[in-house]
């Protein structure tokens, strides 16, 4: 019987993102697109539709938060250890309108033990900064993909992250 080698780094991040995306009904329903993923990083895009606007004719802040939160979720799960949000905050800096295409780019700032911190920039199609989001993650029991090794064994060495 042939043994498969455990996925590490980029390959693992892509596999994890694929599994999560297939189950992420909220992001899919809103028309989000997963553009890029790598260890500790994710980029997701979403077009602002008319049904996402508020009484001022601007994108409802809840949709911008959801976009940033989805990007954060993908970024903090790229190491294959299940992670959830422990807290998050967003700062709205500019308005977005119907037809705008928003991109949320989440980057890991810190990861140790069970906690991580991720910063997310939400920009429009012109590169204008629309919102800043910071999420704190907490790992929970379990792997997203069972690669046959305990969490932190194969991917911790290649990413420089302490398990």
DRENKE-915559 format. One record per atom (N, C-alpha, C): residue number from 1; residue in three letters; atom name; x, y, z. Coordinates in Angstrom, 2 decimals. Each point is the difference from the previous one (the first is absolute). Layout:
<NUM; ALA; CA; <X; Y; Z>>
...
//
This chain:
<1; UNK; N; <0.85; -1.19; 0.00>>
<1; UNK; CA; <-0.85; 1.19; 0.00>>
<1; UNK; C; <0.88; 1.23; 0.00>>
<2; UNK; N; <-0.27; 0.92; -0.89>>
<2; UNK; CA; <0.80; 1.22; -0.12>>
<2; UNK; C; <-0.41; 1.01; 1.06>>
<3; UNK; N; <1.00; 0.55; 0.67>>
<3; UNK; CA; <-0.28; 1.05; 0.98>>
<3; UNK; C; <0.06; 1.35; -0.69>>
<4; UNK; N; <-0.97; 0.85; 0.31>>
<4; UNK; CA; <0.05; 1.34; -0.57>>
<4; UNK; C; <0.74; 0.91; 0.97>>
<5; UNK; N; <0.75; 0.93; -0.55>>
<5; UNK; CA; <0.71; 0.92; 0.88>>
<5; UNK; C; <-0.95; 1.11; 0.40>>
<6; UNK; N; <0.12; 0.47; 1.24>>
<6; UNK; CA; <-0.90; 1.05; 0.46>>
<6; UNK; C; <0.20; 1.30; -0.78>>
<7; UNK; N; <-1.09; 0.67; -0.26>>
<7; UNK; CA; <0.08; 1.30; -0.68>>
<7; UNK; C; <0.58; 1.03; 0.96>>
<8; UNK; N; <0.79; 0.89; -0.52>>
<8; UNK; CA; <0.57; 1.06; 0.82>>
<8; UNK; C; <-0.13; 1.34; -0.71>>
<9; UNK; N; <0.14; 1.06; 0.75>>
<9; UNK; CA; <0.07; 1.36; -0.54>>
<9; UNK; C; <-1.12; 0.34; -0.96>>
<10; UNK; N; <0.39; 0.43; -1.21>>
<10; UNK; CA; <-0.94; 0.47; -0.99>>
<10; UNK; C; <-1.02; -1.06; -0.40>>
<11; UNK; N; <0.46; -1.19; -0.23>>
<11; UNK; CA; <-0.90; -1.09; -0.40>>
<11; UNK; C; <-1.07; -0.24; 1.06>>
<12; UNK; N; <0.41; -0.03; 1.24>>
<12; UNK; CA; <-0.95; -0.22; 1.09>>
<12; UNK; C; <-1.00; 1.15; 0.09>>
<13; UNK; N; <0.48; 1.23; -0.10>>
<13; UNK; CA; <-0.88; 1.17; 0.06>>
<13; UNK; C; <-1.06; -0.07; -1.10>>
<14; UNK; N; <0.39; -0.39; -1.20>>
<14; UNK; CA; <-0.94; -0.10; -1.12>>
<14; UNK; C; <-1.01; -1.12; 0.23>>
<15; UNK; N; <0.46; -1.14; 0.51>>
<15; UNK; CA; <-0.92; -1.11; 0.27>>
<15; UNK; C; <-1.01; 0.37; 1.08>>
<16; UNK; N; <0.48; 0.62; 1.07>>
<16; UNK; CA; <-0.89; 0.43; 1.09>>
<16; UNK; C; <-1.03; 0.99; -0.53>>
<17; UNK; N; <0.46; 0.97; -0.79>>
<17; UNK; CA; <-0.92; 1.01; -0.55>>
<17; UNK; C; <-1.07; -0.65; -0.87>>
<18; UNK; N; <0.38; -1.01; -0.77>>
<18; UNK; CA; <-0.96; -0.70; -0.84>>
<18; UNK; C; <-1.09; -0.68; 0.82>>
<19; UNK; N; <0.41; -0.66; 1.07>>
<19; UNK; CA; <-0.97; -0.67; 0.88>>
<19; UNK; C; <-0.92; 1.02; 0.65>>
<20; UNK; N; <0.58; 1.07; 0.53>>
<20; UNK; CA; <-0.82; 1.03; 0.66>>
<20; UNK; C; <-0.94; 0.68; -0.99>>
<21; UNK; N; <0.51; 0.32; -1.19>>
<21; UNK; CA; <-0.82; 0.69; -1.00>>
<21; UNK; C; <-1.21; -0.84; -0.38>>
<22; UNK; N; <0.20; -1.30; -0.18>>
<22; UNK; CA; <-1.10; -0.88; -0.38>>
<22; UNK; C; <-1.13; 0.02; 1.03>>
<23; UNK; N; <0.31; 0.32; 1.24>>
<23; UNK; CA; <-1.00; -0.01; 1.07>>
<23; UNK; C; <-0.47; 1.40; 0.41>>
<24; UNK; N; <0.56; 1.03; -0.60>>
<24; UNK; CA; <-0.29; 1.39; 0.41>>
<24; UNK; C; <-1.17; 0.56; -0.80>>
<25; UNK; N; <-1.19; -0.32; 0.45>>
<25; UNK; CA; <-1.21; 0.45; -0.70>>
<25; UNK; C; <-0.18; 1.52; 0.05>>
<26; UNK; N; <0.36; 0.62; 1.11>>
<26; UNK; CA; <-0.19; 1.45; 0.14>>
<26; UNK; C; <0.82; 0.76; -1.04>>
<27; UNK; N; <1.27; -0.30; -0.08>>
<27; UNK; CA; <0.87; 0.71; -0.96>>
<27; UNK; C; <-0.44; -0.26; -1.43>>
<28; UNK; N; <-0.36; -1.23; -0.30>>
<28; UNK; CA; <-0.43; -0.34; -1.35>>
<28; UNK; C; <-1.31; 0.72; -0.37>>
<29; UNK; N; <-0.94; 0.02; 0.94>>
<29; UNK; CA; <-1.28; 0.65; -0.25>>
<29; UNK; C; <0.16; 1.48; -0.31>>
<30; UNK; N; <0.97; 0.63; 0.63>>
<30; UNK; CA; <0.22; 1.44; -0.24>>
<30; UNK; C; <0.85; 0.26; -1.24>>
<31; UNK; N; <0.37; -1.05; -0.72>>
<31; UNK; CA; <0.75; 0.16; -1.24>>
<31; UNK; C; <1.48; 0.26; 0.20>>
<32; UNK; N; <0.51; -0.34; 1.16>>
<32; UNK; CA; <1.43; 0.20; 0.25>>
<32; UNK; C; <0.82; -0.97; -0.85>>
<33; UNK; N; <1.22; 0.43; -0.29>>
<33; UNK; CA; <0.95; -0.83; -0.73>>
<33; UNK; C; <1.28; -0.09; 0.82>>
<34; UNK; N; <0.46; -1.21; 0.22>>
<34; UNK; CA; <1.29; -0.21; 0.66>>
<34; UNK; C; <1.07; 0.16; -1.07>>
<35; UNK; N; <0.81; 1.06; 0.12>>
<35; UNK; CA; <0.97; 0.36; -1.03>>
<35; UNK; C; <1.37; -0.61; 0.26>>
<36; UNK; N; <0.45; 0.03; 1.25>>
<36; UNK; CA; <1.35; -0.44; 0.32>>
<36; UNK; C; <0.04; -0.47; 1.44>>
<37; UNK; N; <0.78; -1.03; 0.24>>
<37; UNK; CA; <0.21; -0.50; 1.35>>
<37; UNK; C; <1.42; -0.54; 0.09>>
<38; UNK; N; <0.65; 0.25; 1.11>>
<38; UNK; CA; <1.30; -0.56; 0.33>>
<38; UNK; C; <0.09; -0.07; 1.52>>
<39; UNK; N; <0.98; -0.64; 0.54>>
<39; UNK; CA; <0.06; -0.11; 1.46>>
<39; UNK; C; <-0.11; 1.37; 0.69>>
<40; UNK; N; <-1.03; 0.15; 0.83>>
<40; UNK; CA; <-0.21; 1.25; 0.74>>
<40; UNK; C; <-0.53; 1.15; -0.83>>
<41; UNK; N; <-0.55; -0.28; -1.17>>
<41; UNK; CA; <-0.45; 1.07; -0.90>>
<41; UNK; C; <-1.19; -0.47; -0.83>>
<42; UNK; N; <-0.95; 0.93; -0.24>>
<42; UNK; CA; <-1.10; -0.28; -0.92>>
<42; UNK; C; <-0.49; 1.30; -0.62>>
<43; UNK; N; <-0.45; -0.10; -1.25>>
<43; UNK; CA; <-0.58; 1.15; -0.71>>
<43; UNK; C; <-1.32; -0.44; -0.62>>
<44; UNK; N; <-1.07; 0.75; 0.33>>
<44; UNK; CA; <-1.35; -0.30; -0.50>>
<44; UNK; C; <-0.60; 1.27; -0.59>>
<45; UNK; N; <-0.75; -0.18; -1.09>>
<45; UNK; CA; <-0.61; 1.14; -0.71>>
<45; UNK; C; <-1.51; -0.16; 0.00>>
<46; UNK; N; <-0.71; 1.15; 0.02>>
<46; UNK; CA; <-1.46; -0.01; -0.03>>
<46; UNK; C; <-0.49; 1.27; -0.68>>
<47; UNK; N; <-0.92; -0.15; -0.94>>
<47; UNK; CA; <-0.64; 1.15; -0.64>>
<47; UNK; C; <-1.18; 0.45; 0.87>>
<48; UNK; N; <-0.13; 1.31; 0.18>>
<48; UNK; CA; <-1.11; 0.54; 0.79>>
<48; UNK; C; <-1.24; 0.04; -0.90>>
<49; UNK; N; <-1.02; -0.74; 0.41>>
<49; UNK; CA; <-1.27; -0.06; -0.73>>
<49; UNK; C; <-0.99; 0.99; 0.61>>
<50; UNK; N; <-1.05; 0.26; -0.73>>
<50; UNK; CA; <-1.03; 0.93; 0.48>>
<50; UNK; C; <-0.59; -0.45; 1.33>>
<51; UNK; N; <-0.21; -1.33; 0.16>>
<51; UNK; CA; <-0.60; -0.49; 1.24>>
<51; UNK; C; <0.97; 0.04; 1.18>>
<52; UNK; N; <1.20; 0.50; -0.20>>
<52; UNK; CA; <0.98; 0.16; 1.07>>
<52; UNK; C; <0.11; 1.45; 0.46>>
<53; UNK; N; <-0.81; 0.88; -0.59>>
<53; UNK; CA; <0.08; 1.42; 0.35>>
<53; UNK; C; <-1.03; 0.35; 1.07>>
<54; UNK; N; <0.33; 1.06; 0.75>>
<54; UNK; CA; <-0.87; 0.46; 1.08>>
<54; UNK; C; <-0.82; 1.21; -0.47>>
<55; UNK; N; <-0.67; 0.65; 0.94>>
<55; UNK; CA; <-0.84; 1.15; -0.30>>
<55; UNK; C; <0.76; 1.21; -0.53>>
<56; UNK; N; <1.31; 0.03; 0.18>>
<56; UNK; CA; <0.83; 1.10; -0.52>>
<56; UNK; C; <0.53; -0.32; -1.40>>
<57; UNK; N; <-0.33; -1.18; -0.51>>
<57; UNK; CA; <0.48; -0.39; -1.31>>
<57; UNK; C; <1.44; -0.49; 0.01>>
<58; UNK; N; <0.51; -0.29; 1.18>>
<58; UNK; CA; <1.36; -0.53; 0.11>>
<58; UNK; C; <-0.05; -1.44; 0.47>>
<59; UNK; N; <1.10; -0.70; -0.18>>
<59; UNK; CA; <0.08; -1.39; 0.44>>
<59; UNK; C; <-0.19; -0.06; 1.51>>
<60; UNK; N; <-0.92; -0.84; 0.44>>
<60; UNK; CA; <-0.24; -0.19; 1.43>>
<60; UNK; C; <1.28; -0.51; 0.65>>
<61; UNK; N; <0.36; 0.56; 1.14>>
<61; UNK; CA; <1.22; -0.38; 0.69>>
<61; UNK; C; <0.07; -1.47; 0.36>>
<62; UNK; N; <-1.14; -0.61; 0.22>>
<62; UNK; CA; <-0.02; -1.42; 0.32>>
<62; UNK; C; <0.56; -0.86; -1.12>>
<63; UNK; N; <-0.24; 0.41; -1.25>>
<63; UNK; CA; <0.55; -0.75; -1.13>>
<63; UNK; C; <1.51; 0.18; -0.10>>
<64; UNK; N; <0.47; 1.20; 0.29>>
<64; UNK; CA; <1.45; 0.22; -0.02>>
<64; UNK; C; <0.66; -0.80; 1.12>>
<65; UNK; N; <-0.64; -0.04; 1.16>>
<65; UNK; CA; <0.52; -0.80; 1.11>>
<65; UNK; C; <0.03; -1.48; -0.39>>
<66; UNK; N; <-1.08; -0.47; -0.62>>
<66; UNK; CA; <-0.08; -1.40; -0.39>>
<66; UNK; C; <1.10; -0.35; -1.00>>
<67; UNK; N; <0.26; 0.87; -0.95>>
<67; UNK; CA; <1.08; -0.22; -0.97>>
<67; UNK; C; <1.34; -0.10; 0.71>>
<68; UNK; N; <0.29; 0.94; 0.88>>
<68; UNK; CA; <1.26; 0.00; 0.73>>
<68; UNK; C; <0.10; -1.24; 0.90>>
<69; UNK; N; <-1.11; -0.35; 0.64>>
<69; UNK; CA; <-0.02; -1.16; 0.89>>
<69; UNK; C; <0.23; -1.30; -0.77>>
<70; UNK; N; <-0.53; -0.10; -1.19>>
<70; UNK; CA; <0.22; -1.19; -0.83>>
<70; UNK; C; <1.46; -0.12; -0.38>>
<71; UNK; N; <0.62; 1.10; -0.38>>
<71; UNK; CA; <1.42; -0.02; -0.34>>
<71; UNK; C; <0.84; -0.40; 1.21>>
<72; UNK; N; <-0.32; 0.57; 1.14>>
<72; UNK; CA; <0.67; -0.33; 1.26>>
<72; UNK; C; <-0.14; -1.49; 0.30>>
<73; UNK; N; <-1.20; -0.54; -0.19>>
<73; UNK; CA; <-0.24; -1.42; 0.29>>
<73; UNK; C; <0.88; -0.90; -0.86>>
<74; UNK; N; <0.12; 0.32; -1.27>>
<74; UNK; CA; <0.84; -0.81; -0.87>>
<74; UNK; C; <1.47; 0.13; 0.39>>
<75; UNK; N; <0.44; 1.21; 0.31>>
<75; UNK; CA; <1.41; 0.21; 0.38>>
<75; UNK; C; <0.36; -0.76; 1.27>>
<76; UNK; N; <-0.86; 0.04; 1.00>>
<76; UNK; CA; <0.37; -0.61; 1.28>>
<76; UNK; C; <-0.15; -1.51; 0.01>>
<77; UNK; N; <-0.59; -0.57; -1.03>>
<77; UNK; CA; <-0.12; -1.45; -0.09>>
<77; UNK; C; <1.02; -0.63; -0.95>>
<78; UNK; N; <0.86; 0.79; -0.62>>
<78; UNK; CA; <0.92; -0.53; -1.01>>
<78; UNK; C; <1.03; -0.98; 0.55>>
<79; UNK; N; <0.18; -0.03; 1.30>>
<79; UNK; CA; <1.00; -0.91; 0.59>>
<79; UNK; C; <-0.61; -1.36; 0.33>>
<80; UNK; N; <-1.29; -0.19; -0.35>>
<80; UNK; CA; <-0.72; -1.25; 0.15>>
<80; UNK; C; <-0.48; -0.28; 1.42>>
<81; UNK; N; <0.31; 0.83; 0.95>>
<81; UNK; CA; <-0.56; -0.13; 1.34>>
<81; UNK; C; <-1.31; 0.79; 0.01>>
<82; UNK; N; <-1.11; -0.62; 0.39>>
<82; UNK; CA; <-1.27; 0.72; 0.00>>
<82; UNK; C; <0.12; 1.24; 0.87>>
<83; UNK; N; <-0.43; 1.13; -0.55>>
<83; UNK; CA; <0.06; 1.28; 0.71>>
<83; UNK; C; <-1.31; 0.75; -0.20>>
<84; UNK; N; <-0.42; 0.69; 1.03>>
<84; UNK; CA; <-1.21; 0.82; -0.03>>
<84; UNK; C; <0.32; 1.40; 0.51>>
<85; UNK; N; <-0.90; 0.92; -0.24>>
<85; UNK; CA; <0.19; 1.37; 0.49>>
<85; UNK; C; <-0.24; 0.05; 1.51>>
<86; UNK; N; <0.92; 0.64; 0.71>>
<86; UNK; CA; <-0.17; 0.27; 1.42>>
<86; UNK; C; <-0.54; 1.42; 0.18>>
<87; UNK; N; <0.41; 0.90; -0.91>>
<87; UNK; CA; <-0.49; 1.37; 0.01>>
<87; UNK; C; <0.36; 0.64; -1.34>>
<88; UNK; N; <-0.68; 1.09; -0.30>>
<88; UNK; CA; <0.29; 0.74; -1.24>>
<88; UNK; C; <-0.55; 1.41; 0.12>>
<89; UNK; N; <0.67; 0.90; -0.69>>
<89; UNK; CA; <-0.49; 1.38; -0.07>>
<89; UNK; C; <0.29; 0.54; -1.39>>
<90; UNK; N; <-0.79; 0.98; -0.40>>
<90; UNK; CA; <0.18; 0.59; -1.32>>
<90; UNK; C; <-0.08; 1.52; 0.11>>
<91; UNK; N; <0.76; 0.66; -0.82>>
<91; UNK; CA; <-0.02; 1.46; -0.10>>
<91; UNK; C; <-0.37; 0.35; -1.43>>
<92; UNK; N; <-1.15; 0.65; -0.17>>
<92; UNK; CA; <-0.46; 0.40; -1.32>>
<92; UNK; C; <0.65; 1.34; -0.34>>
<93; UNK; N; <0.69; 0.06; -1.11>>
<93; UNK; CA; <0.77; 1.19; -0.37>>
<93; UNK; C; <-0.59; 0.75; -1.18>>
<94; UNK; N; <-0.72; -0.69; -0.86>>
<94; UNK; CA; <-0.62; 0.62; -1.17>>
<94; UNK; C; <-1.22; -0.83; -0.38>>
<95; UNK; N; <-0.87; 0.59; -0.80>>
<95; UNK; CA; <-1.21; -0.69; -0.43>>
<95; UNK; C; <0.28; -0.85; -1.23>>
<96; UNK; N; <-0.81; -1.03; -0.15>>
<96; UNK; CA; <-0.02; -0.79; -1.22>>
<96; UNK; C; <-1.42; 0.06; -0.54>>
<97; UNK; N; <-0.14; -0.06; -1.31>>
<97; UNK; CA; <-1.31; 0.13; -0.62>>
<97; UNK; C; <-0.30; -1.20; -0.90>>
<98; UNK; N; <-1.26; -0.09; -0.40>>
<98; UNK; CA; <-0.39; -1.05; -0.93>>
<98; UNK; C; <0.92; 0.01; -1.21>>
<99; UNK; N; <0.46; -1.16; -0.40>>
<99; UNK; CA; <0.90; -0.11; -1.15>>
<99; UNK; C; <1.47; -0.02; 0.37>>
<100; UNK; N; <0.33; 0.49; 1.20>>
<100; UNK; CA; <1.39; -0.07; 0.44>>
<100; UNK; C; <0.39; -1.46; 0.20>>
<101; UNK; N; <1.25; -0.29; -0.23>>
<101; UNK; CA; <0.54; -1.33; 0.25>>
<101; UNK; C; <0.98; 0.13; 1.15>>
<102; UNK; N; <-0.32; -0.64; 1.11>>
<102; UNK; CA; <0.81; 0.09; 1.21>>
<102; UNK; C; <0.90; -1.23; 0.11>>
<103; UNK; N; <1.22; 0.23; 0.45>>
<103; UNK; CA; <0.95; -1.08; 0.23>>
<103; UNK; C; <0.47; 0.08; 1.44>>
<104; UNK; N; <-0.08; -1.13; 0.69>>
<104; UNK; CA; <0.49; -0.10; 1.38>>
<104; UNK; C; <1.25; -0.87; -0.02>>
<105; UNK; N; <1.08; 0.56; 0.55>>
<105; UNK; CA; <1.29; -0.69; 0.04>>
<105; UNK; C; <0.44; -0.13; 1.45>>
<106; UNK; N; <0.03; -1.25; 0.49>>
<106; UNK; CA; <0.33; -0.27; 1.40>>
<106; UNK; C; <1.40; -0.56; 0.12>>
<107; UNK; N; <0.73; 0.53; 0.97>>
<107; UNK; CA; <1.39; -0.41; 0.22>>
<107; UNK; C; <0.22; -0.31; 1.47>>
<108; UNK; N; <0.62; -1.15; 0.24>>
<108; UNK; CA; <0.33; -0.42; 1.36>>
<108; UNK; C; <1.07; 0.94; 0.57>>
<109; UNK; N; <-0.26; 0.53; 1.19>>
<109; UNK; CA; <0.95; 0.88; 0.67>>
<109; UNK; C; <0.71; -0.71; 1.14>>
<110; UNK; N; <-0.70; -0.97; 0.60>>
<110; UNK; CA; <0.53; -0.69; 1.18>>
<110; UNK; C; <-0.68; -1.34; 0.11>>
<111; UNK; N; <0.77; -1.04; 0.34>>
<111; UNK; CA; <-0.58; -1.31; 0.26>>
<111; UNK; C; <0.87; -0.73; 0.99>>
<112; UNK; N; <-0.57; -0.35; 1.15>>
<112; UNK; CA; <0.73; -0.75; 1.03>>
<112; UNK; C; <-1.03; -0.71; 0.87>>
<113; UNK; N; <0.32; -1.21; 0.39>>
<113; UNK; CA; <-0.93; -0.76; 0.82>>
<113; UNK; C; <-1.32; -0.15; -0.72>>
<114; UNK; N; <-1.08; 0.38; 0.66>>
<114; UNK; CA; <-1.34; -0.12; -0.60>>
<114; UNK; C; <-0.51; 1.31; -0.60>>
<115; UNK; N; <0.80; 1.08; 0.05>>
<115; UNK; CA; <-0.48; 1.32; -0.41>>
<115; UNK; C; <0.72; 0.54; -1.22>>
<116; UNK; N; <-0.77; 0.71; -0.81>>
<116; UNK; CA; <0.56; 0.68; -1.16>>
<116; UNK; C; <-0.63; 1.37; -0.15>>
<117; UNK; N; <0.71; 0.90; -0.65>>
<117; UNK; CA; <-0.51; 1.33; -0.31>>
<117; UNK; C; <0.18; 0.24; -1.50>>
<118; UNK; N; <-1.07; 0.46; -0.64>>
<118; UNK; CA; <-0.02; 0.19; -1.45>>
<118; UNK; C; <-0.53; 1.39; -0.33>>
<119; UNK; N; <0.70; 0.69; -0.88>>
<119; UNK; CA; <-0.46; 1.31; -0.47>>
<119; UNK; C; <-0.52; -0.14; -1.42>>
<120; UNK; N; <-1.11; 0.67; -0.26>>
<120; UNK; CA; <-0.65; -0.06; -1.30>>
<120; UNK; C; <-0.22; 1.40; -0.54>>
<121; UNK; N; <0.39; 0.19; -1.24>>
<121; UNK; CA; <-0.25; 1.25; -0.72>>
<121; UNK; C; <-1.09; -0.25; -1.01>>
<122; UNK; N; <-1.03; 0.83; 0.00>>
<122; UNK; CA; <-1.06; -0.08; -1.00>>
<122; UNK; C; <0.18; 1.20; -0.93>>
<123; UNK; N; <0.17; -0.28; -1.27>>
<123; UNK; CA; <0.19; 1.06; -1.00>>
<123; UNK; C; <-1.05; -0.15; -1.10>>
<124; UNK; N; <-0.19; 1.09; -0.76>>
<124; UNK; CA; <-0.91; -0.09; -1.15>>
<124; UNK; C; <0.81; -0.25; -1.28>>
<125; UNK; N; <-0.69; -0.02; -1.11>>
<125; UNK; CA; <0.62; -0.32; -1.28>>
<125; UNK; C; <1.07; 1.02; -0.41>>
<126; UNK; N; <0.01; 1.18; 0.60>>
<126; UNK; CA; <1.00; 1.02; -0.29>>
<126; UNK; C; <1.16; -0.03; 0.99>>
<127; UNK; N; <-0.03; -0.96; 0.92>>
<127; UNK; CA; <1.05; -0.10; 1.01>>
<127; UNK; C; <-0.21; 0.91; 1.20>>
<128; UNK; N; <-1.15; 0.69; 0.06>>
<128; UNK; CA; <-0.29; 0.88; 1.12>>
<128; UNK; C; <-0.29; -0.84; 1.24>>
<129; UNK; N; <0.60; 0.37; 1.11>>
<129; UNK; CA; <-0.22; -0.70; 1.26>>
<129; UNK; C; <-1.39; 0.33; 0.53>>
<130; UNK; N; <-0.82; -1.01; 0.18>>
<130; UNK; CA; <-1.39; 0.16; 0.43>>
<130; UNK; C; <-0.16; -0.31; 1.49>>
<131; UNK; N; <0.71; -1.04; 0.47>>
<131; UNK; CA; <-0.14; -0.40; 1.41>>
<131; UNK; C; <1.25; -0.75; 0.46>>
<132; UNK; N; <0.23; 0.07; 1.31>>
<132; UNK; CA; <1.05; -0.79; 0.65>>
<132; UNK; C; <-0.67; -0.88; 1.04>>
<133; UNK; N; <0.37; -1.26; 0.01>>
<133; UNK; CA; <-0.60; -1.01; 0.86>>
<133; UNK; C; <1.12; -0.72; 0.73>>
<134; UNK; N; <-0.19; -0.26; 1.27>>
<134; UNK; CA; <0.96; -0.82; 0.75>>
<134; UNK; C; <-0.77; -1.12; 0.68>>
<135; UNK; N; <0.46; -1.22; -0.23>>
<135; UNK; CA; <-0.64; -1.15; 0.61>>
<135; UNK; C; <1.00; -0.78; 0.85>>
<136; UNK; N; <-0.48; -0.50; 1.11>>
<136; UNK; CA; <0.80; -0.86; 0.86>>
<136; UNK; C; <-0.59; -1.40; -0.11>>
<137; UNK; N; <0.86; -0.97; -0.30>>
<137; UNK; CA; <-0.47; -1.38; -0.16>>
<137; UNK; C; <0.35; -0.84; 1.23>>
<138; UNK; N; <-0.74; -1.07; 0.16>>
<138; UNK; CA; <0.28; -1.01; 1.02>>
<138; UNK; C; <-0.12; -1.35; -0.67>>
<139; UNK; N; <0.98; -0.86; 0.21>>
<139; UNK; CA; <-0.10; -1.33; -0.58>>
<139; UNK; C; <-0.89; -0.86; 0.87>>
<140; UNK; N; <-0.66; -0.92; -0.65>>
<140; UNK; CA; <-0.85; -0.97; 0.68>>
<140; UNK; C; <0.48; -1.40; -0.39>>
<141; UNK; N; <-0.54; -0.99; 0.64>>
<141; UNK; CA; <0.44; -1.37; -0.24>>
<141; UNK; C; <-0.30; -0.43; -1.43>>
<142; UNK; N; <0.98; -0.63; -0.63>>
<142; UNK; CA; <-0.22; -0.63; -1.30>>
<142; UNK; C; <0.74; 0.65; -1.15>>
<143; UNK; N; <0.18; -0.81; -1.02>>
<143; UNK; CA; <0.61; 0.45; -1.25>>
<143; UNK; C; <-1.10; 0.14; -1.05>>
<144; UNK; N; <0.26; 0.81; -0.99>>
<144; UNK; CA; <-0.94; 0.12; -1.11>>
<144; UNK; C; <0.22; -1.16; -0.96>>
<145; UNK; N; <1.26; -0.28; -0.27>>
<145; UNK; CA; <0.39; -1.14; -0.83>>
<145; UNK; C; <0.87; -0.90; 0.86>>
<146; UNK; N; <-0.38; -1.26; 0.12>>
<146; UNK; CA; <0.81; -0.94; 0.78>>
<146; UNK; C; <1.15; -0.47; -0.87>>
<147; UNK; N; <1.19; 0.56; 0.25>>
<147; UNK; CA; <1.17; -0.36; -0.79>>
<147; UNK; C; <0.86; -1.07; 0.66>>
<148; UNK; N; <-0.51; -0.58; 1.07>>
<148; UNK; CA; <0.70; -1.09; 0.66>>
<148; UNK; C; <1.04; 0.42; 1.00>>
<149; UNK; N; <0.22; 1.31; 0.19>>
<149; UNK; CA; <0.97; 0.48; 0.97>>
<149; UNK; C; <-0.68; 0.92; 0.98>>
<150; UNK; N; <0.50; 0.06; 1.23>>
<150; UNK; CA; <-0.57; 0.94; 0.97>>
<150; UNK; C; <0.18; 1.43; -0.49>>
<151; UNK; N; <-0.93; 0.91; 0.34>>
<151; UNK; CA; <0.13; 1.38; -0.44>>
<151; UNK; C; <1.32; 0.59; 0.47>>
<152; UNK; N; <0.59; 0.79; -0.88>>
<152; UNK; CA; <1.24; 0.68; 0.36>>
<152; UNK; C; <1.25; -0.77; -0.33>>
<153; UNK; N; <-0.12; -1.28; -0.43>>
<153; UNK; CA; <1.19; -0.79; -0.30>>
<153; UNK; C; <0.60; 0.39; -1.34>>
<154; UNK; N; <-0.72; -0.24; -1.07>>
<154; UNK; CA; <0.58; 0.23; -1.32>>
<154; UNK; C; <-0.05; 1.46; -0.41>>
<155; UNK; N; <-1.07; 0.71; 0.34>>
<155; UNK; CA; <-0.12; 1.38; -0.46>>
<155; UNK; C; <0.68; 1.00; 0.90>>
<156; UNK; N; <0.21; -0.29; 1.26>>
<156; UNK; CA; <0.64; 0.96; 0.90>>
<156; UNK; C; <1.45; 0.22; -0.38>>
<157; UNK; N; <0.70; -1.05; -0.36>>
<157; UNK; CA; <1.41; 0.15; -0.35>>
<157; UNK; C; <0.18; 0.83; -1.26>>
<158; UNK; N; <-0.87; -0.20; -0.97>>
<158; UNK; CA; <0.16; 0.72; -1.27>>
<158; UNK; C; <-0.46; 1.44; 0.09>>
<159; UNK; N; <-0.89; 0.32; 0.91>>
<159; UNK; CA; <-0.54; 1.36; 0.06>>
<159; UNK; C; <0.66; 0.85; 1.09>>
<160; UNK; N; <0.78; -0.62; 0.86>>
<160; UNK; CA; <0.63; 0.75; 1.08>>
<160; UNK; C; <-0.93; 0.27; 1.16>>
<161; UNK; N; <-1.18; -0.61; 0.00>>
<161; UNK; CA; <-0.97; 0.24; 1.06>>
<161; UNK; C; <0.24; -1.01; 1.12>>
<162; UNK; N; <-0.06; 0.48; 1.21>>
<162; UNK; CA; <0.17; -0.89; 1.14>>
<162; UNK; C; <-1.33; -0.69; 0.30>>
<163; UNK; N; <0.08; -1.30; 0.16>>
<163; UNK; CA; <-1.23; -0.75; 0.30>>
<163; UNK; C; <-0.35; 0.11; 1.47>>
//
